């Protein structure tokens, strides 16, 4: 049996809690061809270069090798001009100039949500950071932003978990158990699409609050999104609108508990939460890798030619730990200067939900640090979820001495 490449090792579930030693080995070959024909880009400079390279497509319909994924037909898997038009149609209901107060207007509600979650922990001495704080906060926020009823959370959470657990890009993809998980993905995605399609249909008949109703009844200069595109992008926003933030909150608290000097610094200087969020995003990237890009023509980069049609994996988690770009990259530093990470990508596919996510994490982590007395990790590392893109812990048990007012 051939020895596994550093990339294959990084993708193994056993290494999900700490892929960084394998990333370090991977960066010795900035653009690394893999046995399956993929090209993995792991260094900061090369990742950023390809994020801005028009010779690289995000459109799955243009790939030389077929790859089906739940995000096909969304703004993150299309190129200009289609991408630009659809992104403008969506942004009309999310940010400036049409909705300049949308995110700032949510701040009181976000504070209320996370405040109540902490209030509910009063009297406990052991908590699950994920189930009792990091998950319910962002999922409630994204439901309110989109206009998805809160009572639907158990259903769509189950569908999303099934879909994410079934994606595997590593050597375990052909294991019988993983094949079973993969077989469950189409039904889960279909159920989620059906639910969102029905909800959007209801909003067309009777408009209500939230982005989905706004987009369904859009009267903008470029016309509305098609029904298919609206459902696809609604699914993307529901997926990414909480999955990345759940993992970021959990990892941010874990990182602080693992670096008590930084935790104490944040307690003394709460204003450091603003630059601190950028460091959390760099240190434990919400999106570890992205698998949908491919070369439209031969692309020469870092001494390697990526052939036309070849799939390209951009490894954000590795790029954000590149010592050629970040000094002492494996050290958490809330005051890190010039922290231009790729935690939310760059270029035309930069995450447009990033301002909302930053506000959520600023409030959630800031209030956790302020109100939770003497938090200690019970199990380190904690158990991780299977998904390799949205890498995050399944549970994080924390012992506490109490909750302050």
VOMARTOR-317606 format. One record per residue (C-alpha): residue in one letter; residue number from 1; x, y, z. Coordinates in steps of 0.05 Angstrom, whole numbers, plus 5000, padded with zeros to 4 digits. Layout:
BEGIN
<r selo="A" vextor="NUM" c1="X" c2="Y" c3="Z"/>
...
END
This chain:
BEGIN
<r selo="X" vextor="1" c1="5000" c2="5000" c3="5000"/>
<r selo="X" vextor="2" c1="5027" c2="5068" c3="4981"/>
<r selo="X" vextor="3" c1="5046" c2="5115" c3="5037"/>
<r selo="X" vextor="4" c1="4993" c2="5168" c3="5048"/>
<r selo="X" vextor="5" c1="5009" c2="5240" c3="5030"/>
<r selo="X" vextor="6" c1="5006" c2="5294" c3="5084"/>
<r selo="X" vextor="7" c1="4941" c2="5317" c3="5053"/>
<r selo="X" vextor="8" c1="4910" c2="5249" c3="5059"/>
<r selo="X" vextor="9" c1="4933" c2="5244" c3="5131"/>
<r selo="X" vextor="10" c1="4905" c2="5312" c3="5147"/>
<r selo="X" vextor="11" c1="4837" c2="5290" c3="5121"/>
<r selo="X" vextor="12" c1="4833" c2="5228" c3="5165"/>
<r selo="X" vextor="13" c1="4781" c2="5233" c3="5220"/>
<r selo="X" vextor="14" c1="4832" c2="5211" c3="5272"/>
<r selo="X" vextor="15" c1="4870" c2="5276" c3="5257"/>
<r selo="X" vextor="16" c1="4810" c2="5323" c3="5256"/>
<r selo="X" vextor="17" c1="4827" c2="5353" c3="5324"/>
<r selo="X" vextor="18" c1="4897" c2="5372" c3="5302"/>
<r selo="X" vextor="19" c1="4911" c2="5372" c3="5227"/>
<r selo="X" vextor="20" c1="4965" c2="5426" c3="5234"/>
<r selo="X" vextor="21" c1="5027" c2="5381" c3="5236"/>
<r selo="X" vextor="22" c1="5005" c2="5352" c3="5170"/>
<r selo="X" vextor="23" c1="4992" c2="5421" c3="5141"/>
<r selo="X" vextor="24" c1="5063" c2="5441" c3="5161"/>
<r selo="X" vextor="25" c1="5090" c2="5381" c3="5122"/>
<r selo="X" vextor="26" c1="5043" c2="5397" c3="5064"/>
<r selo="X" vextor="27" c1="5069" c2="5468" c3="5058"/>
<r selo="X" vextor="28" c1="5137" c2="5442" c3="5038"/>
<r selo="X" vextor="29" c1="5104" c2="5431" c3="4970"/>
<r selo="X" vextor="30" c1="5060" c2="5493" c3="4962"/>
<r selo="X" vextor="31" c1="5021" c2="5463" c3="4904"/>
<r selo="X" vextor="32" c1="5017" c2="5388" c3="4915"/>
<r selo="X" vextor="33" c1="4988" c2="5340" c3="4863"/>
<r selo="X" vextor="34" c1="4950" c2="5283" c3="4896"/>
<r selo="X" vextor="35" c1="4941" c2="5210" c3="4873"/>
<r selo="X" vextor="36" c1="4868" c2="5224" c3="4857"/>
<r selo="X" vextor="37" c1="4885" c2="5280" c3="4808"/>
<r selo="X" vextor="38" c1="4870" c2="5338" c3="4856"/>
<r selo="X" vextor="39" c1="4919" c2="5395" c3="4867"/>
<r selo="X" vextor="40" c1="4923" c2="5420" c3="4939"/>
<r selo="X" vextor="41" c1="4947" c2="5491" c3="4951"/>
<r selo="X" vextor="42" c1="4969" c2="5502" c3="5023"/>
<r selo="X" vextor="43" c1="5013" c2="5564" c3="5028"/>
<r selo="X" vextor="44" c1="4986" c2="5634" c3="5041"/>
<r selo="X" vextor="45" c1="5015" c2="5669" c3="4980"/>
<r selo="X" vextor="46" c1="4992" c2="5616" c3="4931"/>
<r selo="X" vextor="47" c1="4922" c2="5610" c3="4961"/>
<r selo="X" vextor="48" c1="4912" c2="5685" c3="4957"/>
<r selo="X" vextor="49" c1="4939" c2="5687" c3="4886"/>
<r selo="X" vextor="50" c1="4890" c2="5634" c3="4862"/>
<r selo="X" vextor="51" c1="4832" c2="5667" c3="4898"/>
<r selo="X" vextor="52" c1="4842" c2="5726" c3="4851"/>
<r selo="X" vextor="53" c1="4861" c2="5686" c3="4788"/>
<r selo="X" vextor="54" c1="4809" c2="5689" c3="4732"/>
<r selo="X" vextor="55" c1="4839" c2="5625" c3="4703"/>
<r selo="X" vextor="56" c1="4808" c2="5588" c3="4762"/>
<r selo="X" vextor="57" c1="4733" c2="5574" c3="4762"/>
<r selo="X" vextor="58" c1="4686" c2="5561" c3="4819"/>
<r selo="X" vextor="59" c1="4631" c2="5535" c3="4773"/>
<r selo="X" vextor="60" c1="4621" c2="5460" c3="4780"/>
<r selo="X" vextor="61" c1="4591" c2="5458" c3="4710"/>
<r selo="X" vextor="62" c1="4660" c2="5475" c3="4682"/>
<r selo="X" vextor="63" c1="4699" c2="5422" c3="4720"/>
<r selo="X" vextor="64" c1="4737" c2="5370" c3="4681"/>
<r selo="X" vextor="65" c1="4721" c2="5319" c3="4735"/>
<r selo="X" vextor="66" c1="4649" c2="5314" c3="4759"/>
<r selo="X" vextor="67" c1="4637" c2="5329" c3="4833"/>
<r selo="X" vextor="68" c1="4568" c2="5334" c3="4863"/>
<r selo="X" vextor="69" c1="4559" c2="5376" c3="4926"/>
<r selo="X" vextor="70" c1="4502" c2="5410" c3="4963"/>
<r selo="X" vextor="71" c1="4527" c2="5479" c3="4944"/>
<r selo="X" vextor="72" c1="4520" c2="5473" c3="4868"/>
<r selo="X" vextor="73" c1="4481" c2="5529" c3="4837"/>
<r selo="X" vextor="74" c1="4497" c2="5580" c3="4892"/>
<r selo="X" vextor="75" c1="4537" c2="5644" c3="4891"/>
<r selo="X" vextor="76" c1="4598" c2="5607" c3="4916"/>
<r selo="X" vextor="77" c1="4597" c2="5558" c3="4858"/>
<r selo="X" vextor="78" c1="4586" c2="5606" c3="4801"/>
<r selo="X" vextor="79" c1="4630" c2="5655" c3="4763"/>
<r selo="X" vextor="80" c1="4618" c2="5725" c3="4737"/>
<r selo="X" vextor="81" c1="4573" c2="5751" c3="4709"/>
<r selo="X" vextor="82" c1="4522" c2="5703" c3="4738"/>
<r selo="X" vextor="83" c1="4555" c2="5706" c3="4806"/>
<r selo="X" vextor="84" c1="4556" c2="5782" c3="4808"/>
<r selo="X" vextor="85" c1="4483" c2="5790" c3="4790"/>
<r selo="X" vextor="86" c1="4458" c2="5739" c3="4840"/>
<r selo="X" vextor="87" c1="4503" c2="5766" c3="4895"/>
<r selo="X" vextor="88" c1="4475" c2="5836" c3="4884"/>
<r selo="X" vextor="89" c1="4405" c2="5808" c3="4886"/>
<r selo="X" vextor="90" c1="4420" c2="5776" c3="4954"/>
<r selo="X" vextor="91" c1="4459" c2="5834" c3="4984"/>
<r selo="X" vextor="92" c1="4400" c2="5881" c3="4971"/>
<r selo="X" vextor="93" c1="4367" c2="5847" c3="5031"/>
<r selo="X" vextor="94" c1="4428" c2="5842" c3="5076"/>
<r selo="X" vextor="95" c1="4472" c2="5904" c3="5073"/>
<r selo="X" vextor="96" c1="4487" c2="5972" c3="5045"/>
<r selo="X" vextor="97" c1="4463" c2="6011" c3="5008"/>
<r selo="X" vextor="98" c1="4392" c2="5982" c3="5009"/>
<r selo="X" vextor="99" c1="4395" c2="5955" c3="5081"/>
<r selo="X" vextor="100" c1="4450" c2="5996" c3="5115"/>
<r selo="X" vextor="101" c1="4424" c2="5984" c3="5186"/>
<r selo="X" vextor="102" c1="4407" c2="5910" c3="5179"/>
<r selo="X" vextor="103" c1="4466" c2="5880" c3="5217"/>
<r selo="X" vextor="104" c1="4474" c2="5935" c3="5268"/>
<r selo="X" vextor="105" c1="4399" c2="5932" c3="5281"/>
<r selo="X" vextor="106" c1="4406" c2="5859" c3="5302"/>
<r selo="X" vextor="107" c1="4457" c2="5874" c3="5357"/>
<r selo="X" vextor="108" c1="4406" c2="5882" c3="5414"/>
<r selo="X" vextor="109" c1="4372" c2="5817" c3="5394"/>
<r selo="X" vextor="110" c1="4439" c2="5780" c3="5390"/>
<r selo="X" vextor="111" c1="4457" c2="5806" c3="5459"/>
<r selo="X" vextor="112" c1="4390" c2="5783" c3="5486"/>
<r selo="X" vextor="113" c1="4398" c2="5713" c3="5456"/>
<r selo="X" vextor="114" c1="4468" c2="5700" c3="5483"/>
<r selo="X" vextor="115" c1="4451" c2="5733" c3="5549"/>
<r selo="X" vextor="116" c1="4392" c2="5686" c3="5559"/>
<r selo="X" vextor="117" c1="4434" c2="5626" c3="5541"/>
<r selo="X" vextor="118" c1="4484" c2="5645" c3="5596"/>
<r selo="X" vextor="119" c1="4427" c2="5658" c3="5645"/>
<r selo="X" vextor="120" c1="4402" c2="5587" c3="5631"/>
<r selo="X" vextor="121" c1="4470" c2="5559" c3="5654"/>
<r selo="X" vextor="122" c1="4462" c2="5589" c3="5724"/>
<r selo="X" vextor="123" c1="4470" c2="5536" c3="5777"/>
<r selo="X" vextor="124" c1="4508" c2="5487" c3="5732"/>
<r selo="X" vextor="125" c1="4580" c2="5465" c3="5746"/>
<r selo="X" vextor="126" c1="4590" c2="5429" c3="5679"/>
<r selo="X" vextor="127" c1="4565" c2="5453" c3="5612"/>
<r selo="X" vextor="128" c1="4569" c2="5431" c3="5539"/>
<r selo="X" vextor="129" c1="4596" c2="5493" c3="5505"/>
<r selo="X" vextor="130" c1="4569" c2="5470" c3="5437"/>
<r selo="X" vextor="131" c1="4499" c2="5445" c3="5454"/>
<r selo="X" vextor="132" c1="4483" c2="5498" c3="5506"/>
<r selo="X" vextor="133" c1="4515" c2="5560" c3="5477"/>
<r selo="X" vextor="134" c1="4554" c2="5557" c3="5412"/>
<r selo="X" vextor="135" c1="4499" c2="5522" c3="5372"/>
<r selo="X" vextor="136" c1="4433" c2="5552" c3="5397"/>
<r selo="X" vextor="137" c1="4457" c2="5624" c3="5391"/>
<r selo="X" vextor="138" c1="4478" c2="5627" c3="5318"/>
<r selo="X" vextor="139" c1="4422" c2="5580" c3="5294"/>
<r selo="X" vextor="140" c1="4370" c2="5626" c3="5327"/>
<r selo="X" vextor="141" c1="4402" c2="5687" c3="5296"/>
<r selo="X" vextor="142" c1="4405" c2="5659" c3="5225"/>
<r selo="X" vextor="143" c1="4332" c2="5637" c3="5230"/>
<r selo="X" vextor="144" c1="4312" c2="5707" c3="5249"/>
<r selo="X" vextor="145" c1="4354" c2="5737" c3="5193"/>
<r selo="X" vextor="146" c1="4326" c2="5691" c3="5140"/>
<r selo="X" vextor="147" c1="4255" c2="5685" c3="5166"/>
<r selo="X" vextor="148" c1="4258" c2="5611" c3="5181"/>
<r selo="X" vextor="149" c1="4211" c2="5589" c3="5238"/>
<r selo="X" vextor="150" c1="4250" c2="5569" c3="5301"/>
<r selo="X" vextor="151" c1="4208" c2="5506" c3="5308"/>
<r selo="X" vextor="152" c1="4241" c2="5480" c3="5244"/>
<r selo="X" vextor="153" c1="4310" c2="5478" c3="5276"/>
<r selo="X" vextor="154" c1="4309" c2="5404" c3="5297"/>
<r selo="X" vextor="155" c1="4288" c2="5383" c3="5227"/>
<r selo="X" vextor="156" c1="4337" c2="5424" c3="5186"/>
<r selo="X" vextor="157" c1="4393" c2="5413" c3="5235"/>
<r selo="X" vextor="158" c1="4386" c2="5338" c3="5225"/>
<r selo="X" vextor="159" c1="4385" c2="5345" c3="5149"/>
<r selo="X" vextor="160" c1="4447" c2="5390" c3="5150"/>
<r selo="X" vextor="161" c1="4485" c2="5343" c3="5197"/>
<r selo="X" vextor="162" c1="4470" c2="5284" c3="5152"/>
<r selo="X" vextor="163" c1="4492" c2="5322" c3="5090"/>
<r selo="X" vextor="164" c1="4557" c2="5346" c3="5122"/>
<r selo="X" vextor="165" c1="4574" c2="5279" c3="5152"/>
<r selo="X" vextor="166" c1="4567" c2="5246" c3="5084"/>
<r selo="X" vextor="167" c1="4621" c2="5289" c3="5051"/>
<r selo="X" vextor="168" c1="4691" c2="5261" c3="5053"/>
<r selo="X" vextor="169" c1="4750" c2="5279" c3="5009"/>
<r selo="X" vextor="170" c1="4802" c2="5234" c3="5042"/>
<r selo="X" vextor="171" c1="4824" c2="5161" c3="5043"/>
<r selo="X" vextor="172" c1="4765" c2="5140" c3="5086"/>
<r selo="X" vextor="173" c1="4714" c2="5160" c3="5033"/>
<r selo="X" vextor="174" c1="4708" c2="5088" c3="5009"/>
<r selo="X" vextor="175" c1="4701" c2="5056" c3="5077"/>
<r selo="X" vextor="176" c1="4634" c2="5020" c3="5084"/>
<r selo="X" vextor="177" c1="4610" c2="5064" c3="5141"/>
<r selo="X" vextor="178" c1="4628" c2="5128" c3="5104"/>
<r selo="X" vextor="179" c1="4594" c2="5101" c3="5041"/>
<r selo="X" vextor="180" c1="4531" c2="5091" c3="5084"/>
<r selo="X" vextor="181" c1="4536" c2="5163" c3="5107"/>
<r selo="X" vextor="182" c1="4546" c2="5187" c3="5035"/>
<r selo="X" vextor="183" c1="4485" c2="5148" c3="5011"/>
<r selo="X" vextor="184" c1="4442" c2="5187" c3="5060"/>
<r selo="X" vextor="185" c1="4463" c2="5255" c3="5033"/>
<r selo="X" vextor="186" c1="4416" c2="5261" c3="4972"/>
<r selo="X" vextor="187" c1="4353" c2="5248" c3="5014"/>
<r selo="X" vextor="188" c1="4374" c2="5298" c3="5067"/>
<r selo="X" vextor="189" c1="4389" c2="5352" c3="5015"/>
<r selo="X" vextor="190" c1="4323" c2="5338" c3="4980"/>
<r selo="X" vextor="191" c1="4285" c2="5345" c3="5045"/>
<r selo="X" vextor="192" c1="4319" c2="5411" c3="5061"/>
<r selo="X" vextor="193" c1="4307" c2="5438" c3="4991"/>
<r selo="X" vextor="194" c1="4234" c2="5417" c3="4995"/>
<r selo="X" vextor="195" c1="4224" c2="5451" c3="5062"/>
<r selo="X" vextor="196" c1="4257" c2="5516" c3="5039"/>
<r selo="X" vextor="197" c1="4220" c2="5514" c3="4972"/>
<r selo="X" vextor="198" c1="4153" c2="5508" c3="5009"/>
<r selo="X" vextor="199" c1="4172" c2="5564" c3="5057"/>
<r selo="X" vextor="200" c1="4191" c2="5610" c3="5000"/>
<r selo="X" vextor="201" c1="4126" c2="5593" c3="4965"/>
<r selo="X" vextor="202" c1="4088" c2="5614" c3="5028"/>
<r selo="X" vextor="203" c1="4126" c2="5680" c3="5029"/>
<r selo="X" vextor="204" c1="4108" c2="5693" c3="4956"/>
<r selo="X" vextor="205" c1="4034" c2="5688" c3="4975"/>
<r selo="X" vextor="206" c1="4041" c2="5724" c3="5042"/>
<r selo="X" vextor="207" c1="4105" c2="5765" c3="5052"/>
<r selo="X" vextor="208" c1="4136" c2="5765" c3="5121"/>
<r selo="X" vextor="209" c1="4200" c2="5785" c3="5157"/>
<r selo="X" vextor="210" c1="4269" c2="5762" c3="5136"/>
<r selo="X" vextor="211" c1="4313" c2="5756" c3="5075"/>
<r selo="X" vextor="212" c1="4276" c2="5697" c3="5043"/>
<r selo="X" vextor="213" c1="4212" c2="5737" c3="5039"/>
<r selo="X" vextor="214" c1="4250" c2="5797" c3="5013"/>
<r selo="X" vextor="215" c1="4285" c2="5758" c3="4959"/>
<r selo="X" vextor="216" c1="4221" c2="5720" c3="4940"/>
<r selo="X" vextor="217" c1="4185" c2="5786" c3="4928"/>
<r selo="X" vextor="218" c1="4244" c2="5826" c3="4902"/>
<r selo="X" vextor="219" c1="4227" c2="5885" c3="4856"/>
<r selo="X" vextor="220" c1="4299" c2="5906" c3="4843"/>
<r selo="X" vextor="221" c1="4327" c2="5931" c3="4777"/>
<r selo="X" vextor="222" c1="4355" c2="5863" c3="4758"/>
<r selo="X" vextor="223" c1="4292" c2="5824" c3="4775"/>
<r selo="X" vextor="224" c1="4285" c2="5768" c3="4826"/>
<r selo="X" vextor="225" c1="4327" c2="5705" c3="4833"/>
<r selo="X" vextor="226" c1="4297" c2="5645" c3="4798"/>
<r selo="X" vextor="227" c1="4261" c2="5596" c3="4844"/>
<r selo="X" vextor="228" c1="4317" c2="5545" c3="4836"/>
<r selo="X" vextor="229" c1="4371" c2="5596" c3="4851"/>
<r selo="X" vextor="230" c1="4332" c2="5623" c3="4910"/>
<r selo="X" vextor="231" c1="4324" c2="5554" c3="4940"/>
<r selo="X" vextor="232" c1="4398" c2="5537" c3="4928"/>
<r selo="X" vextor="233" c1="4422" c2="5601" c3="4960"/>
<r selo="X" vextor="234" c1="4373" c2="5597" c3="5017"/>
<r selo="X" vextor="235" c1="4403" c2="5529" c3="5032"/>
<r selo="X" vextor="236" c1="4473" c2="5557" c3="5029"/>
<r selo="X" vextor="237" c1="4456" c2="5614" c3="5076"/>
<r selo="X" vextor="238" c1="4423" c2="5567" c3="5126"/>
<r selo="X" vextor="239" c1="4482" c2="5519" c3="5122"/>
<r selo="X" vextor="240" c1="4539" c2="5570" c3="5125"/>
<r selo="X" vextor="241" c1="4501" c2="5622" c3="5166"/>
<r selo="X" vextor="242" c1="4506" c2="5581" c3="5229"/>
<r selo="X" vextor="243" c1="4555" c2="5523" c3="5217"/>
<r selo="X" vextor="244" c1="4616" c2="5568" c3="5211"/>
<r selo="X" vextor="245" c1="4595" c2="5612" c3="5270"/>
<r selo="X" vextor="246" c1="4580" c2="5553" c3="5316"/>
<r selo="X" vextor="247" c1="4649" c2="5525" c3="5303"/>
<r selo="X" vextor="248" c1="4682" c2="5593" c3="5310"/>
<r selo="X" vextor="249" c1="4651" c2="5607" c3="5378"/>
<r selo="X" vextor="250" c1="4669" c2="5538" c3="5404"/>
<r selo="X" vextor="251" c1="4741" c2="5543" c3="5377"/>
<r selo="X" vextor="252" c1="4749" c2="5614" c3="5403"/>
<r selo="X" vextor="253" c1="4731" c2="5594" c3="5474"/>
<r selo="X" vextor="254" c1="4773" c2="5531" c3="5470"/>
<r selo="X" vextor="255" c1="4833" c2="5571" c3="5444"/>
<r selo="X" vextor="256" c1="4827" c2="5620" c3="5502"/>
<r selo="X" vextor="257" c1="4823" c2="5564" c3="5553"/>
<r selo="X" vextor="258" c1="4885" c2="5533" c3="5522"/>
<r selo="X" vextor="259" c1="4921" c2="5600" c3="5525"/>
<r selo="X" vextor="260" c1="4907" c2="5627" c3="5595"/>
<r selo="X" vextor="261" c1="4952" c2="5687" c3="5584"/>
<r selo="X" vextor="262" c1="4908" c2="5710" c3="5527"/>
<r selo="X" vextor="263" c1="4845" c2="5696" c3="5566"/>
<r selo="X" vextor="264" c1="4870" c2="5738" c3="5624"/>
<r selo="X" vextor="265" c1="4890" c2="5794" c3="5576"/>
<r selo="X" vextor="266" c1="4820" c2="5794" c3="5546"/>
<r selo="X" vextor="267" c1="4789" c2="5798" c3="5615"/>
<r selo="X" vextor="268" c1="4832" c2="5858" c3="5632"/>
<r selo="X" vextor="269" c1="4821" c2="5891" c3="5564"/>
<r selo="X" vextor="270" c1="4753" c2="5871" c3="5536"/>
<r selo="X" vextor="271" c1="4763" c2="5916" c3="5476"/>
<r selo="X" vextor="272" c1="4813" c2="5864" c3="5449"/>
<r selo="X" vextor="273" c1="4754" c2="5821" c3="5428"/>
<r selo="X" vextor="274" c1="4750" c2="5861" c3="5363"/>
<r selo="X" vextor="275" c1="4821" c2="5845" c3="5337"/>
<r selo="X" vextor="276" c1="4816" c2="5780" c3="5375"/>
<r selo="X" vextor="277" c1="4762" c2="5755" c3="5329"/>
<r selo="X" vextor="278" c1="4810" c2="5761" c3="5270"/>
<r selo="X" vextor="279" c1="4860" c2="5720" c3="5308"/>
<r selo="X" vextor="280" c1="4808" c2="5667" c3="5324"/>
<r selo="X" vextor="281" c1="4790" c2="5664" c3="5251"/>
<r selo="X" vextor="282" c1="4863" c2="5655" c3="5232"/>
<r selo="X" vextor="283" c1="4880" c2="5607" c3="5287"/>
<r selo="X" vextor="284" c1="4822" c2="5558" c3="5277"/>
<r selo="X" vextor="285" c1="4793" c2="5573" c3="5209"/>
<r selo="X" vextor="286" c1="4717" c2="5565" c3="5205"/>
<r selo="X" vextor="287" c1="4726" c2="5538" c3="5134"/>
<r selo="X" vextor="288" c1="4787" c2="5493" c3="5132"/>
<r selo="X" vextor="289" c1="4788" c2="5479" c3="5058"/>
<r selo="X" vextor="290" c1="4747" c2="5492" c3="4995"/>
<r selo="X" vextor="291" c1="4739" c2="5437" c3="4943"/>
<r selo="X" vextor="292" c1="4700" c2="5467" c3="4885"/>
<r selo="X" vextor="293" c1="4751" c2="5505" c3="4844"/>
<r selo="X" vextor="294" c1="4785" c2="5479" c3="4781"/>
<r selo="X" vextor="295" c1="4832" c2="5505" c3="4727"/>
<r selo="X" vextor="296" c1="4802" c2="5534" c3="4663"/>
<r selo="X" vextor="297" c1="4870" c2="5529" c3="4630"/>
<r selo="X" vextor="298" c1="4940" c2="5507" c3="4649"/>
<r selo="X" vextor="299" c1="4960" c2="5548" c3="4710"/>
<r selo="X" vextor="300" c1="5034" c2="5553" c3="4730"/>
<r selo="X" vextor="301" c1="5044" c2="5570" c3="4802"/>
<r selo="X" vextor="302" c1="5100" c2="5559" c3="4852"/>
<r selo="X" vextor="303" c1="5139" c2="5517" c3="4802"/>
<r selo="X" vextor="304" c1="5081" c2="5470" c3="4788"/>
<r selo="X" vextor="305" c1="5033" c2="5469" c3="4729"/>
<r selo="X" vextor="306" c1="4961" c2="5455" c3="4747"/>
<r selo="X" vextor="307" c1="4932" c2="5425" c3="4683"/>
<r selo="X" vextor="308" c1="4868" c2="5450" c3="4651"/>
<r selo="X" vextor="309" c1="4807" c2="5417" c3="4683"/>
<r selo="X" vextor="310" c1="4844" c2="5394" c3="4746"/>
<r selo="X" vextor="311" c1="4806" c2="5402" c3="4812"/>
<r selo="X" vextor="312" c1="4839" c2="5451" c3="4861"/>
<r selo="X" vextor="313" c1="4833" c2="5447" c3="4936"/>
<r selo="X" vextor="314" c1="4849" c2="5512" c3="4972"/>
<r selo="X" vextor="315" c1="4870" c2="5497" c3="5043"/>
<r selo="X" vextor="316" c1="4853" c2="5559" c3="5084"/>
<r selo="X" vextor="317" c1="4869" c2="5524" c3="5150"/>
<r selo="X" vextor="318" c1="4940" c2="5513" c3="5127"/>
<r selo="X" vextor="319" c1="4949" c2="5582" c3="5094"/>
<r selo="X" vextor="320" c1="4929" c2="5615" c3="5160"/>
<r selo="X" vextor="321" c1="4986" c2="5578" c3="5196"/>
<r selo="X" vextor="322" c1="5039" c2="5594" c3="5143"/>
<r selo="X" vextor="323" c1="5102" c2="5618" c3="5179"/>
<r selo="X" vextor="324" c1="5123" c2="5654" c3="5115"/>
<r selo="X" vextor="325" c1="5064" c2="5701" c3="5126"/>
<r selo="X" vextor="326" c1="5050" c2="5699" c3="5201"/>
<r selo="X" vextor="327" c1="5102" c2="5704" c3="5256"/>
<r selo="X" vextor="328" c1="5096" c2="5647" c3="5307"/>
<r selo="X" vextor="329" c1="5033" c2="5622" c3="5271"/>
<r selo="X" vextor="330" c1="5018" c2="5567" c3="5323"/>
<r selo="X" vextor="331" c1="5014" c2="5619" c3="5378"/>
<r selo="X" vextor="332" c1="4948" c2="5654" c3="5395"/>
<r selo="X" vextor="333" c1="4960" c2="5729" c3="5396"/>
<r selo="X" vextor="334" c1="4899" c2="5774" c3="5405"/>
<r selo="X" vextor="335" c1="4941" c2="5834" c3="5386"/>
<r selo="X" vextor="336" c1="4972" c2="5804" c3="5323"/>
<r selo="X" vextor="337" c1="4989" c2="5860" c3="5274"/>
<r selo="X" vextor="338" c1="4973" c2="5858" c3="5199"/>
<r selo="X" vextor="339" c1="4927" c2="5798" c3="5208"/>
<r selo="X" vextor="340" c1="4901" c2="5790" c3="5137"/>
<r selo="X" vextor="341" c1="4879" c2="5718" c3="5144"/>
<r selo="X" vextor="342" c1="4836" c2="5679" c3="5094"/>
<r selo="X" vextor="343" c1="4787" c2="5654" c3="5146"/>
<r selo="X" vextor="344" c1="4729" c2="5681" c3="5104"/>
<r selo="X" vextor="345" c1="4765" c2="5673" c3="5037"/>
<r selo="X" vextor="346" c1="4783" c2="5733" c3="4993"/>
<r selo="X" vextor="347" c1="4764" c2="5760" c3="4925"/>
<r selo="X" vextor="348" c1="4695" c2="5757" c3="4894"/>
<r selo="X" vextor="349" c1="4674" c2="5698" c3="4938"/>
<r selo="X" vextor="350" c1="4691" c2="5733" c3="5004"/>
<r selo="X" vextor="351" c1="4637" c2="5713" c3="5053"/>
<r selo="X" vextor="352" c1="4583" c2="5766" c3="5052"/>
<r selo="X" vextor="353" c1="4557" c2="5741" c3="5119"/>
<r selo="X" vextor="354" c1="4623" c2="5757" c3="5153"/>
<r selo="X" vextor="355" c1="4601" c2="5822" c3="5187"/>
<r selo="X" vextor="356" c1="4542" c2="5787" c3="5220"/>
<r selo="X" vextor="357" c1="4585" c2="5729" c3="5242"/>
<r selo="X" vextor="358" c1="4638" c2="5776" c3="5271"/>
<r selo="X" vextor="359" c1="4584" c2="5812" c3="5311"/>
<r selo="X" vextor="360" c1="4557" c2="5746" c3="5338"/>
<r selo="X" vextor="361" c1="4625" c2="5721" c3="5359"/>
<r selo="X" vextor="362" c1="4644" c2="5788" c3="5389"/>
<r selo="X" vextor="363" c1="4582" c2="5786" c3="5433"/>
<r selo="X" vextor="364" c1="4583" c2="5711" c3="5449"/>
<r selo="X" vextor="365" c1="4657" c2="5704" c3="5467"/>
<r selo="X" vextor="366" c1="4660" c2="5772" c3="5501"/>
<r selo="X" vextor="367" c1="4601" c2="5755" c3="5546"/>
<r selo="X" vextor="368" c1="4626" c2="5685" c3="5559"/>
<r selo="X" vextor="369" c1="4693" c2="5712" c3="5583"/>
<r selo="X" vextor="370" c1="4659" c2="5765" c3="5625"/>
<r selo="X" vextor="371" c1="4606" c2="5723" c3="5658"/>
<r selo="X" vextor="372" c1="4631" c2="5651" c3="5663"/>
<r selo="X" vextor="373" c1="4672" c2="5639" c3="5726"/>
<r selo="X" vextor="374" c1="4735" c2="5598" c3="5722"/>
<r selo="X" vextor="375" c1="4720" c2="5556" c3="5659"/>
<r selo="X" vextor="376" c1="4763" c2="5493" c3="5650"/>
<r selo="X" vextor="377" c1="4765" c2="5443" c3="5593"/>
<r selo="X" vextor="378" c1="4744" c2="5374" c3="5616"/>
<r selo="X" vextor="379" c1="4768" c2="5336" c3="5555"/>
<r selo="X" vextor="380" c1="4822" c2="5362" c3="5509"/>
<r selo="X" vextor="381" c1="4818" c2="5351" c3="5452"/>
<r selo="X" vextor="382" c1="4743" c2="5341" c3="5451"/>
<r selo="X" vextor="383" c1="4707" c2="5296" c3="5401"/>
<r selo="X" vextor="384" c1="4702" c2="5327" c3="5332"/>
<r selo="X" vextor="385" c1="4649" c2="5325" c3="5278"/>
<r selo="X" vextor="386" c1="4665" c2="5287" c3="5215"/>
<r selo="X" vextor="387" c1="4661" c2="5343" c3="5164"/>
<r selo="X" vextor="388" c1="4728" c2="5367" c3="5136"/>
<r selo="X" vextor="389" c1="4704" c2="5433" c3="5107"/>
<r selo="X" vextor="390" c1="4667" c2="5461" c3="5168"/>
<r selo="X" vextor="391" c1="4714" c2="5432" c3="5220"/>
<r selo="X" vextor="392" c1="4689" c2="5437" c3="5291"/>
<r selo="X" vextor="393" c1="4679" c2="5400" c3="5357"/>
<r selo="X" vextor="394" c1="4616" c2="5359" c3="5368"/>
<r selo="X" vextor="395" c1="4617" c2="5372" c3="5443"/>
<r selo="X" vextor="396" c1="4661" c2="5414" c3="5488"/>
<r selo="X" vextor="397" c1="4652" c2="5399" c3="5562"/>
<r selo="X" vextor="398" c1="4673" c2="5455" c3="5607"/>
<r selo="X" vextor="399" c1="4673" c2="5457" c3="5683"/>
<r selo="X" vextor="400" c1="4653" c2="5524" c3="5713"/>
<r selo="X" vextor="401" c1="4646" c2="5555" c3="5782"/>
<r selo="X" vextor="402" c1="4585" c2="5596" c3="5764"/>
<r selo="X" vextor="403" c1="4554" c2="5650" c3="5720"/>
<r selo="X" vextor="404" c1="4560" c2="5723" c3="5739"/>
<r selo="X" vextor="405" c1="4504" c2="5773" c3="5728"/>
END
